[in-house]
């Protein structure tokens, strides 16, 4: 670990808060505050990702060394680390929330690996910062397990995401009101080390625009382009225009991937939107099980359902519009920003069509395919059918003799399945004719579909089972789930239970259906 090469450009190139330490305060004219992680009682390595460690040039011996948990539990720093918490603002549930910032996340520094790649190391749950407000800066084991597993699961699904290096138990308890019902309880504490090329968010720019601090806003924009988008060249206006367009394009691609695998973020506030188009901040997320475009996994969002599955594309566009508003003072006109938002819409439509065609096994998305696709989704919704299983089973349909019973394992209600069997049979006849028109061999069609329709996703009940065991001292399920999610598109003999639909006991249980933001 001592050979890690740190090049902390965020700290060296951007203005710092003249004050340091975790005292809570409003921070003006600065992009970050220097703050050290708060030491914990007994840091213990619970789990780690070998793939993520390899990105950082860390070996198995490094991870298993006694000092690893000390460093990534926040008890000591390595030479070259310069810990800080960033300031940002954000729109939360559609309303401007003012200063937010890294309330429990502390960046240790930026390393440059042997390939020349830059990776930022950030501890989530490392203690209070100036942006913690009334919170303690800590995180509990249950939410930390969810973030660790989902970060890596999403990567292996091919979805743009931040990564997770490790999960460290703190040996301390954290008090949380999980249900926001006035009955807090003590839970085990933990820290996740998150890894990304950058953790800059839309909200990092919004805070300076809201304060009319355009000088700092300009410094941050130019720094972000220089460090995180080095391929972008041209004069000042051209670089900023191409940069915003790239942010819009990457965000569109990310959202299309979310819809492809049935992922629901749950809390798409602008402070949870990565400038790199990465999925960031895994809180009350979930995967669609019985297909419902109106579903949100976030109990805080239950009334308005702003962040429901079927509205994520529109919310991303709205969030980009807020970013555009923040950046507008740096452009001679709003035209480049408006064309960037148009670019988002165009790229999202193209990517969604491309991915949807692949999900159905089609060569390309034709005009007539819209009705075939929408009718299938409508049947799934009306009949309570598991989205992940339905698409995986669709690859096994015999196009010469399409039988709706092939889809039977995806149904949650046998009575509904029997009642709608004629409708599924009629739809499959139409589907079979369309699929055959591409003229592809059966094996090629099946392979194409299975490459984009996962067998395994990190269903909430699977994560909750791992949490229940871990809270009793058994962390083996975390490693097992991590290993399953490494190959989400492959059949894994002996692991069929991890591909099964949600059991009845998990339908309404907390943590298995909907979750709060408590962590």
N, C-alpha and C positions, 0 to 999 in steps of 0.2 A: 504493500500500500504506500509505503514511503517514496516509491518511484513515480507516483502520479504527478503529472505535469499540470500545474494550475496556471491559467491565464485569465484572470478575472476582469474582463473588459467592462462588464456592467458597473463594477465598482470603480475602475480606473478612468472610464470615459464619461461618466454621468455624475451630476451633482449629488452630494451626500447631505443628509440631515446633519447639521452641526452638533446636535445632541446625539448621545448614544445610550444604549441600554433599553430596557423594556418599559420604561415609564410611558403610560398612555398619553397621547398628545395628538394634536393636529399638526401635520407636517407640510410645510409650504416650500416651494422652490427647490425641492429635492426629489430624487427618484427612489431613494432607499434610506433606511436607517441601519446603522451598525448595531447588531445585537447578537449575543452569544446564546447558544442553546442552554437551557436549564438542565443541570445534571439530574440523573435519575438514580434510584436506589440500587437497582440490580439489573443492568442491561443484559438481555439474553437473546441470542439469535434464534428466531422461531422458524423462519423460512427465507429462501433466497432464490433468485432466478439466475441460473448459470448463463443463459443467453444474454441477459442484461449485464452481468458481470464481465462477460467477454467484450462487450462494447467499451468497457472502461479499462481493459487490459488487466483485470483482476483474475487471479487464478483461484483454484479450489483451495489451495493452501492459504492464500490471502484471506479468503472468506472464513475459513475455519480457524484462523489464528485468534488467540484470546483478545487481541486489540480491536478486532473488527467490530464486535458489538459495542465496545466502548466508543468508537468513533461514530458509528451510525445509530447509536443510542443517545448521542449528544453529550457524552461525558468528556471527550477530548477532541481536539482538532489536529489535523495533520499539517505539516509545514506547507505553506502556500494557501491554506484555506483562509477566507476573509468573510465570515458569516454576516448576513444581512437579511432584512425583511423589506420587501418592496412596497411602495405606496401605490394604490390605485383606487378608483371609484367604480361605480357601476349602476346600471339599471336592474333592479331586482323586482321581478314580477311586474315589469312595465313601468316602474316608478324610480326616479332618480334617488339613490340612497346616500349620496355624498361620499366622504372618504371611507374606504373599506381597508384594503391592504392585506398583507400576509399576517393574518391574526394568529395563526399557529404553524405557519410554514416558515422555515428559516433556510435560506440557500447557503450552502457551505462554500461554494465556489464553482468555477467552470474549469473542467479539465479538457485537455487536448490529447486524444489517444494516438497510438502509433500510426493510424491511417490519416491523421490530421483532422479528425472529426471533433467537434466541440460538443461537450455534454455538461449540462448544469446539474449539480447534485443538490437536492432539496429535501430536508427533513420535515415531514408533516406530523405535528404533535410534539414538537421539540420545546414547547414552553411559551410563555407570554412574550409579546412584541409590542411596540407602540400602537399596533393596529388591532390588538386583541379586544378592545372595548371592555366589556364586562366579563369576558371569558377568561379561561385559565391557560389557553394555548396548547392544551393537551388533546389527545385523541384516545378513544377507547379501542379495545381489541376487536370488537365486532366490526366497526366501520373500517378499521385498518386492514383486517383480513379481506373485506370486500374490495377495498381499493387495490391491495396488492394483487389479488387474484384477477380482478377485472382488467387491470392495466396490461397484464401479460396475456390474458385470454383474448383481448381485443387485438393485440399485436398479431397473434397467431391466426386470427380470423382475417387478417389483412386490412383492418380498419386503422386509419391514422390515429395514433394515440401517444400519450406520454407513457413511459415505462416505469417499472418498479424493480429496484435492485434487491431490497430486502425488507423483512418485517422483524422488528426487534421489540420484545416485551420489556417493559420498564421496571417491573417488580413493584409498581405502585398502583394505587387505586385512583380512579377518576369518578367524580360524582356527575351523573347525567340524569336528566328527566327525559327518558327515551320517548315517552308518549305525550310530553307536554301536558300532563294531567295533574301537575302539582305533587307528584310522588317520585322524587329523584331517588336513585339508588347508586351504590358504589359498584363500579365496573373495573375490570382489569385494563390498565393502560398499555399503549403500544405506540410505536413510531414506524412510519413507512418512509423509506428513502425513495423519492421519486426522481426520475431521470428524463431529461428532454434537452434538445438543443437550446431551447429557450422557454421560459415560463411567462413571457410577456403576454398580456391579455388586452382585449379591447379597452378594458377599464383603466389600464395604465395611461392611455391617451386621453380618455374622457375626463379624468380628474383635473388635468392641466387646462383643458378647454373650459371646463366648468368654472375655473378660477381665473380665466382669461390670462393665464400664465403662458403666453404663446412662445416665449423664448425657450422655456424648458420643454414645451411640447415639440418645438422644432428640433431641439437637440435629441430628444428621444426618437423621433421619427427618423432622422438622418442616421443615428446610431443603429437603429433596428435594421434599416436597409443595408447599411455597411456590414454589420456583423452577420445577420441572419438571412439576407438575400443578396449575397455577393455577386450573383450572376446578373443582377439588374444594373444597367449602365445608362448613360445619357446625361443631359443637363438636369438641373434641379427639378423642374416641373415634370419632365419625362420620367425621371427615376421615381418620383413620388406617385405619378399616375400608374406606371407599370406595377409598382409595389402594391397599391391598393387593389388593382385589378387581380393581381396574383393572390392576395388575401381572399378576395371574393371567390376566385376559382377554387382554391384549396378548401375553403369552407363548404362550397357546394359539393365537392367530391366527398368530403367527410360525411355530410348529411346523407348523401345517396347511399353510402356504405351502411350508415345506421339503419336506414330503411331496408336495405338488402338483408341484413341479419336479424331485423326485428328488435333493435336496441332502442331503449327510451332513456334519455339522459336524466330527465326528471327535474332539473333546475338550470335551465338555459339562460341564466342571468348574463349580462354582458361581461361581468367580472369572471365568468366561467367559460369564456370564449377565447381560445388560443389564437394568437396572431399568425401562427404557423399552420392553422387548420388541423390541429390535433385535438382529440378528445381529452379533456382535462377535468379534474375535480370529480372523482367518482363518489357521489353521495347516494341519494335515494334513486339509483338507477334500476332498471329492470329490463327483462326481455318479454316481448309479447308471447303469451302462451296461447290461450284461446284468442283468436285474432279479433282485436277491437281497436280501431283507429282512435277512439276516444279515451283510451286507457292512459293513466299516468301512475307511476309508482310512488309519487310523492304525496304524502298525506297533507302537507301544507298546501298543495295545489289541487286538492280534491274538489273544492267548491267550483273554482273557475276553470280548472283543467287547461290552463294556458299552455303548459308544456306537454300536452298529450302527444302520443305517438304521431298521429296524423297531421299535427300542426308544426312539427319540428322544422320543416323546410321554410314555412312562412316566418317562424320566429327567428331563424338564422338570418333571413333577409332583413327583418326588423332590427336585429342587433347590428348588422352591417350598416344599416341606415344611421344608427346612433353613432357608430364609429365614423361614418362619413360626416355627420354633423360636427363631430369633434375635430376632424381634420380640415374642415372647410376653410378656416382662417389661413391655412398654409397654401391654398390654391388660388390662382387668379380668377377662377370661376368655378361653379359647381359642376360644369359639364363633365370633367374627368371622373368625378365621383358618381354622377348619375350613370355614366356608361359602365362604371365598375359594377353598380347594382344590377344593371341590365345583363352584364356579363355573368353575374351570379346566377340569374334566372336561366340564362341560356345553357350554362355548363351543368347546372343541376338537372335540367330537363334532359339533356343529352346523356348524362351519366346515369340518371334513373332509368331511362329507356334502355341503355346498353346493359345495365345490370339486371333489369327486369327480363329482358330478352334471354339473358343467360340463365336466369332462374327457371324459366320455362323451357329451356333447351333450344331456343330459336337461334338461328344464325344472326338475325337482326330484327329490330322492332319495326313492323309494318303498320300501316294505317289501321288495318282491320284488327290488329292485335289488342288495341285499347279495349274493345268490348270483351274479348276473350279474357283478358287479365282482370278487368273490373268485375266481370261476372263471377270469376273464381274467388276473388277477395270477398265479394258480397255473400257467396255461399259459405265461405269460412266464417264470416262474421255472424250470419243468421243461424248457423248450425253449431256454433261453439266448437271450432276445430283448431287444433294446435298448428300454428303457422310453421314452425321449424320442422315438425314431423311431416306435415302435409306436403311441403315442397320436396323433402327428401324422398318420400314415398312416391311422389309423382314421377320420379325418374324410373321407377320400376314398373310403370304401367305398360302393358303390352299394347302397342299402337294398333295392332291388327285386331285385337279383341279387348278393348278397354273395359275393365271391370271396376266399378266403384268400390268394391270390397277391398281392393288394394289399399285404399285410404283409411280403412276401418280403425287401425291403431291410433290415428290422429284425433279421433272424436272423443270428447269428454262426456257426451250424453248419447247413450245407445238408442233411446227413443227418438231423438232428433235425427240420428243417423238413418234409422229405418224410414222415418217420415220423408226425408229428403233424398232418399236413394234414387228416385227417378230423375230429379234435377241434376244430381251429380253424374248420373249415367248419360244424360243428354249433353251436359257440358263436356264430358270426356270424349264423346263422339266428335264434337267440334274441335276439341283440342288435338285429338289424334290426327284428324285430317290436316290441321295446320302444321303440326310437328312433322308429319310425313312429307309435307310439301318441300321441306328443306333437303330431302333426299340423303340424309346422313345415316350411316349405319347405327344400329341400336346401341352398340357398345360405346360409340363415340358420343352419341347424345347423352347417355347415362353418365359418362365420365365428365362431360362438360357441365351437366347440372350438379353433379356431386362436388365439383370444384368450387362452386359458389354458394351452394346450399349446405350449411354445416350440419353434421350429425350431432355435434355437441356444442351447446352454448352454456354459459354460466347462469343457469336459472337461479332465481333467488332462493328457492328451497334447498338447492345444492349448497350454495354458499352458507345458508343458515345451518345446515347439518354440520358443516365444517366448524362454524362458530360455536355451536353447542358442544361439540367434542373438545374444541380448544379451550373453552372456558372451564372444562373439567380436567384439563391438563393433557389431553391427547391431541397433538398437532399433526398426526399422521395424515388426516384427511386433506389438510391444506396441500401437502406435497402430492398426494394422489390426484387431487383436482387439478393442480398445476400441470401435472404430467398428462392428464387426459386432454386438457385444453391446448397442449402443444400441437396436437394433431386433430383439429376439430372437424376436418373434412374426411377423415379416414375412419372406416369401421375398425373398432378395437375389440376383438373377441375377449369376453370376460368382463367387459365394462359396459354392458348393455344398459344397466340401471342408470348410468349417467346420461343416457340418451332418451330416457323415458319421459313421458309427459308428466306434468305436475300431479302429484297424488292428491286425493281428496282432502287429507288432513292439512295440506298446505294452502288450500284455497283462500282461507281468511286469516291464517295465523300471521301475526306481526313478524316482519322480516322475510316472509315467504310470498307475500302478495304486495302490500304497500308498505312504505317505510317513511319515517320522519327524517328531517335534516339533522337530527341529534347525532353527534359523533364526538 
